[in-house]
Amino acid sequence: SMEEILRELDAEKAQITVSTEIRRFNKPVTIVQGLQDNKDILSITKNLKNKIGTGGTFKEGKIMLQGNHKGEVAKFLIALGFDEKIIAIR
């Protein structure tokens, strides 16, 4: 039905990507993209940093956390109520 198609399109639009990049001095950084439109983004960033016990920031529409925490971040987002279907771990 048309409703299901629209719901699937919304789910594709609301894609959250959790990935890691190697930055300076061979340090991994976990990057969360796709939450920039969320009004609670700063509190999500703060809670993630506290829960994982690491430093990090929100800038340029991305949450960046020091270290490789992809699994923990995904679990945290699911616990916050995000649908695990829209969370892609790369």
QUIHU-V536717 format. One record per residue. N is the residue number from 1. RES is the residue in one small letter. OMEGA is omega in whole degrees, -180 to 180 (999 if undefined). Layout:
N,RES,OMEGA  N,RES,OMEGA
This chain:
1,s,-179  2,m,-179  3,e,-180  4,e,180  5,i,179  6,l,179  7,r,178  8,e,179  9,l,177  10,d,-180  11,a,179  12,e,180  13,k,-177  14,a,-179  15,q,176  16,i,-179  17,t,176  18,v,-178  19,s,174  20,t,175  21,e,174  22,i,-179  23,r,-178  24,r,177  25,f,179  26,n,-179  27,k,176  28,p,177  29,v,177  30,t,-177  31,i,178  32,v,-180  33,q,176  34,g,180  35,l,-172  36,q,-180  37,d,-178  38,n,-176  39,k,-180  40,d,-171  41,i,-178  42,l,179  43,s,175  44,i,179  45,t,-178  46,k,-179  47,n,177  48,l,-179  49,k,180  50,n,-176  51,k,-177  52,i,179  53,g,-179  54,t,176  55,g,179  56,g,-178  57,t,170  58,f,174  59,k,-179  60,e,177  61,g,-178  62,k,169  63,i,179  64,m,-179  65,l,178  66,q,178  67,g,180  68,n,-176  69,h,-174  70,k,-178  71,g,-179  72,e,180  73,v,-180  74,a,179  75,k,-180  76,f,-179  77,l,178  78,i,178  79,a,178  80,l,178  81,g,175  82,f,-179  83,d,-177  84,e,178  85,k,-177  86,i,180  87,i,179  88,a,178  89,i,-177  90,r,999
